[in-house]
Amino acid sequence: MNWYHAQDGQQIGPVSEADFARLVATGVVRDDTLVWHEGMSGWQPYSSVRPVPPPSNPVHFPPAQDSPTPPVAEAGAGAFVPCAGCGGWFPPEDTLEMGGQRVCANCKPAHLQRLLEGAAPPPGPTRTAGGGTTATAAEIMARDYQIDPGERISEAWTFLFREPGVLLFGGILVFLVIMAVGMIPFGVGAILSLLLTGPMRGGLVLFYLRRQRGETVQLGDSFGGFGPRFWPLVGAHLSPTILSSLPWMPGGALLGLGLIGQFSPGSPFQGAATSLIVAGSAALLIGGGVGVWLGVSWIYALPLVADKGYGIWEAMNLSRQVVKRHFWQNLWLGIVFMLVTTAGSLACCVGVLVAIPVTAAAGTLQYERLFGDLAPVRR
């Protein structure tokens, strides 16, 4: 039997009984949460439909934060345990118990080094299965962090190819739809792209986040941006895109006028062509730097709107505050993503079908490390 529940104004599901029991145990589904499954006449508070029949294979859920060792789940597929290093959720067979905590393969070297040096292992993030969260925006901004682009790409590759028929193909499908929409002629594609790219990207972020947090997802869930947050996601894509493009425009305009004067005899700009080209090039260089700074500063705005229900300006501000702590690391992350995508495009244009989902998943995993335990906005 599959369950559905309401969360932040959105319908979440279908969720298997085992996953639903995990959401109940971790506090994501509470007594006042509206739930529904086939056979019910309508949505009802969870408190009115208790007790839930237990799953056929019992699950040991992640313990409270102060428990020393998260136990391994025994339910097999769909059961996950948290890594004490990065806070990600992994199948038990992909983790190793070290020093009373379980860690993933990527965190193993650093965790082992801490143990050898006699240092206490880190407490790990406070996130729980299903995305239960407690941290405030102020706490998120006060934290330090490090970004390893190669590690994110490796994690994303492992994540996607664990379930390629759903996770990898879901990313490919979203990318193909965005490309197909943009190819509609007579300017219609350009308008639709402006409206649909935000919800498409936001839906893919939610799709990957839900699976990373231990929920069961289906291919259609990759289009989860077409719901109550459709218009906020439109704005979360358009606002950073337009504002980060504005600094480029004066230099581009001056350079364009200079080129017209240079190559069009009789043009009113012919006499000032050289000056316009020099001034335009300088302005384009300065404006381009400002535009890149703005674009990188707002890279986490759309996921914050999609995942946490933040308003557009709230999300942009929080993203900027977090990015400015390590701007160059975030810029390098974006450059690596572009290099991976470019390399995929050069591979007979087929590799891009893998490169795009990999970079999208890597960006989502990086977002989860930074903001995974941020408390959602209750509106």
C-alpha positions as CSV (number, residue, x, y, z in Angstrom):
1,M,0.0,0.0,0.0
2,N,1.3,3.4,-1.0
3,W,0.8,6.5,1.2
4,Y,0.6,10.2,0.3
5,H,1.1,13.1,2.8
6,A,1.0,16.9,2.7
7,Q,4.2,18.8,3.4
8,D,4.7,22.6,3.0
9,G,1.6,22.9,0.8
10,Q,2.7,20.1,-1.5
11,Q,1.5,16.5,-2.0
12,I,4.3,14.1,-1.4
13,G,4.1,10.5,-2.6
14,P,3.5,7.8,-3.4
15,V,5.5,6.5,-0.4
16,S,5.8,2.8,0.5
17,E,4.7,1.6,3.9
18,A,8.3,1.1,5.0
19,D,9.3,4.6,3.9
20,F,6.1,6.1,5.4
21,A,6.9,4.4,8.7
22,R,10.3,5.9,8.6
23,L,8.8,9.4,8.1
24,V,6.5,8.8,11.1
25,A,9.3,7.7,13.3
26,T,11.5,10.7,12.4
27,G,8.8,13.2,12.9
28,V,8.3,14.3,9.3
29,V,4.7,12.9,9.5
30,R,3.1,14.2,12.7
31,D,-0.3,13.7,14.2
32,D,-1.6,16.8,12.4
33,T,-0.1,15.9,9.0
34,L,-2.8,15.2,6.3
35,V,-2.4,11.7,4.8
36,W,-4.2,9.6,2.3
37,H,-4.0,6.1,0.7
38,E,-6.2,4.1,-1.6
39,G,-9.4,3.1,0.1
40,M,-9.7,6.3,2.2
41,S,-12.6,8.6,1.4
42,G,-10.4,11.7,1.7
43,W,-7.4,13.3,3.3
44,Q,-7.3,13.0,7.1
45,P,-4.9,13.9,9.9
46,Y,-2.5,11.0,10.6
47,S,-3.8,10.9,14.2
48,S,-7.2,9.7,12.9
49,V,-5.8,6.7,11.0
50,R,-3.5,5.2,13.5
51,P,-2.2,2.6,14.1
52,V,-0.4,2.0,10.8
53,P,0.1,-1.7,10.0
54,P,3.8,-2.4,10.4
55,P,5.9,-3.2,7.2
56,S,6.5,-6.8,6.5
57,N,10.2,-6.5,7.1
58,P,10.9,-4.4,10.2
59,V,13.1,-1.4,9.9
60,H,15.5,0.0,12.6
61,F,15.2,3.8,12.2
62,P,18.1,6.2,12.7
63,P,18.3,7.1,16.4
64,A,18.2,10.4,18.2
65,Q,21.1,12.7,17.6
66,D,22.8,11.9,20.9
67,S,22.9,8.1,20.2
68,P,26.5,7.0,19.7
69,T,26.0,4.6,16.8
70,P,23.3,4.7,14.2
71,P,22.1,1.1,13.7
72,V,22.1,-0.6,10.4
73,A,18.6,-0.9,8.8
74,E,17.4,-4.4,8.3
75,A,14.7,-3.9,5.7
76,G,16.9,-4.0,2.6
77,A,15.9,-1.9,-0.3
78,G,14.7,1.6,0.6
79,A,16.4,1.5,4.1
80,F,19.3,4.0,4.6
81,V,21.7,5.0,7.4
82,P,23.3,8.5,7.8
83,C,27.0,9.1,7.3
84,A,28.5,10.8,10.4
85,G,30.9,12.8,8.1
86,C,28.8,14.3,5.4
87,G,25.3,13.6,6.7
88,G,24.2,11.9,3.5
89,W,22.0,8.8,3.5
90,F,23.3,5.6,2.1
91,P,22.4,1.9,1.9
92,P,24.0,0.1,4.9
93,E,26.3,-1.9,2.6
94,D,27.8,1.3,1.3
95,T,28.9,2.4,4.8
96,L,31.5,1.3,7.3
97,E,31.4,1.4,11.1
98,M,34.4,3.3,12.5
99,G,34.9,4.6,16.0
100,G,31.3,4.0,16.9
101,Q,29.9,5.8,13.9
102,R,29.0,4.9,10.3
103,V,30.7,6.7,7.4
104,C,30.5,6.5,3.7
105,A,33.4,5.6,1.4
106,N,34.2,9.3,0.6
107,C,34.3,10.3,4.3
108,K,36.3,7.2,5.4
109,P,39.9,8.7,4.9
110,A,39.2,11.9,6.8
111,H,37.3,10.0,9.6
112,L,40.1,7.5,9.9
113,Q,42.7,10.3,10.1
114,R,40.7,11.9,13.0
115,L,40.6,8.6,14.9
116,L,44.4,8.1,14.4
117,E,45.1,11.6,15.7
118,G,42.9,10.9,18.7
119,A,40.4,13.7,17.9
120,A,36.8,13.3,18.7
121,P,34.7,12.4,15.6
122,P,32.4,15.2,14.4
123,P,28.8,15.1,15.6
124,G,27.5,15.1,12.0
125,P,24.6,17.2,10.7
126,T,21.2,17.2,12.5
127,R,19.1,16.3,9.5
128,T,16.9,13.2,9.8
129,A,15.4,10.8,7.3
130,G,12.9,12.5,5.0
131,G,14.4,15.9,5.5
132,G,13.5,16.6,9.2
133,T,15.3,19.9,10.1
134,T,16.1,22.2,13.0
135,A,18.8,24.7,12.0
136,T,18.0,28.4,11.6
137,A,19.3,30.6,8.8
138,A,21.6,32.4,11.2
139,E,23.2,29.0,12.2
140,I,23.6,28.1,8.5
141,M,25.4,31.4,7.8
142,A,27.6,31.0,10.8
143,R,29.0,27.6,9.7
144,D,32.2,27.1,7.9
145,Y,32.5,24.6,5.1
146,Q,34.7,23.3,2.3
147,I,33.8,22.3,-1.2
148,D,35.5,19.5,-3.1
149,P,34.1,19.5,-6.7
150,G,35.8,16.2,-7.6
151,E,34.2,14.6,-4.5
152,R,30.8,16.0,-5.4
153,I,31.0,14.6,-9.0
154,S,32.1,11.2,-7.7
155,E,29.2,11.1,-5.2
156,A,26.7,12.2,-7.9
157,W,28.0,9.4,-10.2
158,T,27.5,6.8,-7.5
159,F,24.1,8.2,-6.5
160,L,22.7,8.2,-10.1
161,F,24.0,4.8,-11.2
162,R,22.6,3.2,-8.1
163,E,19.2,3.5,-9.7
164,P,20.0,4.7,-13.3
165,G,16.6,3.7,-14.7
166,V,14.9,6.3,-12.4
167,L,17.5,8.8,-11.2
168,L,19.8,9.1,-14.3
169,F,16.9,8.8,-16.8
170,G,14.9,11.3,-14.7
171,G,17.6,13.9,-15.2
172,I,18.0,13.1,-18.9
173,L,14.2,13.4,-19.4
174,V,14.1,16.9,-17.7
175,F,17.0,18.1,-19.8
176,L,15.5,16.8,-23.1
177,V,12.2,18.5,-22.3
178,I,13.9,21.8,-21.6
179,M,15.8,21.5,-24.9
180,A,12.7,20.6,-26.8
181,V,10.7,23.6,-25.4
182,G,13.5,25.9,-26.4
183,M,13.4,24.7,-30.0
184,I,9.8,25.7,-30.6
185,P,9.9,28.3,-33.4
186,F,8.5,31.9,-33.7
187,G,9.8,33.0,-30.3
188,V,7.3,30.7,-28.5
189,G,10.1,28.5,-27.3
190,A,12.0,31.4,-25.8
191,I,9.0,32.5,-23.8
192,L,8.1,29.0,-22.6
193,S,11.8,28.5,-21.6
194,L,11.6,31.5,-19.4
195,L,8.5,30.2,-17.7
196,L,9.4,26.5,-17.5
197,T,13.1,26.3,-16.8
198,G,12.7,27.2,-13.1
199,P,10.0,24.7,-12.3
200,M,11.8,22.0,-14.3
201,R,15.1,22.6,-12.5
202,G,13.3,22.9,-9.1
203,G,11.5,19.7,-9.7
204,L,14.7,17.9,-10.5
205,V,16.3,19.2,-7.3
206,L,13.3,18.0,-5.2
207,F,13.5,14.6,-7.1
208,Y,17.1,14.1,-6.1
209,L,16.7,15.4,-2.6
210,R,13.8,13.1,-1.8
211,R,15.8,10.1,-2.9
212,Q,18.9,11.2,-1.1
213,R,16.8,11.5,2.1
214,G,15.6,8.0,1.8
215,E,12.2,8.4,0.2
216,T,11.0,6.3,-2.7
217,V,10.7,8.2,-6.0
218,Q,9.3,7.4,-9.4
219,L,10.2,8.8,-12.8
220,G,7.3,11.2,-12.9
221,D,8.5,12.8,-9.6
222,S,11.2,14.6,-11.6
223,F,8.6,17.0,-12.7
224,G,7.6,17.9,-9.1
225,G,8.1,21.6,-9.8
226,F,4.7,21.8,-11.5
227,G,2.8,22.3,-8.2
228,P,2.1,24.9,-5.6
229,R,5.6,26.4,-6.0
230,F,5.4,26.8,-9.8
231,W,5.4,30.6,-9.8
232,P,8.0,31.0,-7.0
233,L,10.3,28.7,-9.0
234,V,9.7,30.8,-12.1
235,G,10.8,33.9,-10.2
236,A,13.7,32.0,-8.6
237,H,15.1,31.3,-12.0
238,L,14.3,34.6,-13.7
239,S,15.3,37.0,-11.0
240,P,19.0,35.9,-10.6
241,T,19.3,35.3,-14.4
242,I,18.1,38.8,-15.3
243,L,19.9,40.7,-12.5
244,S,23.2,38.9,-13.1
245,S,22.9,39.7,-16.9
246,L,22.4,43.5,-16.4
247,P,26.0,44.4,-15.6
248,W,27.0,43.0,-19.0
249,M,24.7,45.2,-21.0
250,P,26.4,48.6,-21.0
251,G,29.7,47.2,-22.2
252,G,28.0,45.0,-24.8
253,A,26.1,48.0,-26.1
254,L,29.2,50.2,-26.4
255,L,31.2,47.4,-28.0
256,G,28.4,46.7,-30.5
257,L,28.2,50.4,-31.5
258,G,31.9,50.5,-32.0
259,L,31.9,47.4,-34.2
260,I,29.1,49.0,-36.3
261,G,31.2,52.1,-36.7
262,Q,34.3,50.0,-37.6
263,F,32.7,47.9,-40.3
264,S,29.9,50.1,-41.6
265,P,31.1,53.0,-43.7
266,G,29.0,56.1,-43.3
267,S,27.8,55.0,-39.9
268,P,27.4,57.9,-37.4
269,F,29.6,55.9,-35.0
270,Q,32.5,55.6,-37.5
271,G,34.6,58.5,-36.1
272,A,34.3,57.2,-32.6
273,A,34.6,53.5,-33.4
274,T,38.0,52.9,-31.8
275,S,37.0,54.8,-28.6
276,L,33.7,52.9,-28.4
277,I,35.4,49.5,-28.8
278,V,38.0,50.3,-26.1
279,A,35.4,51.7,-23.7
280,G,33.0,48.8,-24.5
281,S,35.7,46.2,-23.9
282,A,36.7,47.7,-20.6
283,A,33.0,48.0,-19.4
284,L,32.3,44.5,-20.6
285,L,35.2,43.2,-18.6
286,I,34.2,45.0,-15.4
287,G,30.5,44.3,-15.9
288,G,31.2,40.7,-16.7
289,G,33.1,40.3,-13.4
290,V,30.1,41.8,-11.5
291,G,27.7,39.5,-13.4
292,V,29.7,36.4,-12.6
293,W,29.9,37.4,-8.9
294,L,26.1,37.9,-8.7
295,G,25.4,34.6,-10.6
296,V,27.6,32.6,-8.3
297,S,26.3,34.3,-5.2
298,W,22.7,33.2,-6.0
299,I,23.4,29.6,-7.1
300,Y,21.5,28.1,-4.1
301,A,18.5,30.4,-4.4
302,L,16.3,28.1,-6.6
303,P,16.9,25.0,-4.4
304,L,16.0,27.0,-1.3
305,V,12.7,28.1,-2.9
306,A,12.0,24.5,-4.1
307,D,13.0,22.7,-0.9
308,K,12.5,25.0,2.0
309,G,9.7,27.2,0.8
310,Y,11.7,30.4,1.0
311,G,10.6,33.6,-0.8
312,I,12.7,34.6,-3.8
313,W,14.5,37.5,-2.1
314,E,15.0,35.6,1.1
315,A,16.5,32.7,-0.8
316,M,18.8,35.0,-2.8
317,N,20.0,36.7,0.3
318,L,20.7,33.5,2.3
319,S,22.5,32.0,-0.7
320,R,24.7,35.1,-1.1
321,Q,25.5,35.2,2.7
322,V,26.6,31.5,2.6
323,V,28.5,31.8,-0.7
324,K,30.5,34.8,0.3
325,R,32.3,32.8,3.0
326,H,34.0,30.8,0.2
327,F,33.2,32.5,-3.0
328,W,36.2,31.1,-5.0
329,Q,35.3,27.5,-4.0
330,N,31.8,28.0,-5.2
331,L,33.1,29.6,-8.4
332,W,35.4,26.7,-9.0
333,L,32.5,24.3,-8.4
334,G,30.6,26.0,-11.2
335,I,33.6,26.0,-13.5
336,V,34.1,22.2,-12.9
337,F,30.5,21.7,-13.7
338,M,30.9,23.6,-17.0
339,L,34.0,21.6,-17.9
340,V,32.2,18.3,-17.2
341,T,29.3,19.4,-19.4
342,T,31.6,20.6,-22.2
343,A,33.5,17.4,-22.1
344,G,30.2,15.5,-22.4
345,S,29.2,17.7,-25.3
346,L,32.4,16.9,-27.1
347,A,31.8,13.1,-26.7
348,C,29.7,13.0,-29.9
349,C,27.1,15.1,-28.0
350,V,25.9,11.9,-26.3
351,G,27.9,12.3,-23.2
352,V,26.0,15.5,-22.3
353,L,23.0,13.3,-21.6
354,V,25.0,11.9,-18.7
355,A,27.0,15.0,-17.9
356,I,23.9,17.2,-17.3
357,P,22.3,14.8,-14.7
358,V,25.6,14.3,-13.0
359,T,26.3,18.0,-12.5
360,A,22.7,18.6,-11.5
361,A,22.9,15.8,-8.9
362,A,26.3,17.1,-7.7
363,G,24.9,20.6,-7.2
364,T,22.0,19.1,-5.3
365,L,24.3,17.1,-3.1
366,Q,26.4,20.2,-2.4
367,Y,23.2,22.1,-1.5
368,E,22.2,19.3,0.8
369,R,25.5,19.5,2.7
370,L,25.1,23.2,3.2
371,F,21.3,23.6,3.8
372,G,20.0,20.1,4.4
373,D,19.2,20.7,8.1
374,L,17.8,24.2,7.6
375,A,14.3,24.5,9.0
376,P,11.7,25.0,6.2
377,V,9.6,28.2,6.1
378,R,6.1,27.6,7.5
379,R,3.6,29.9,5.7
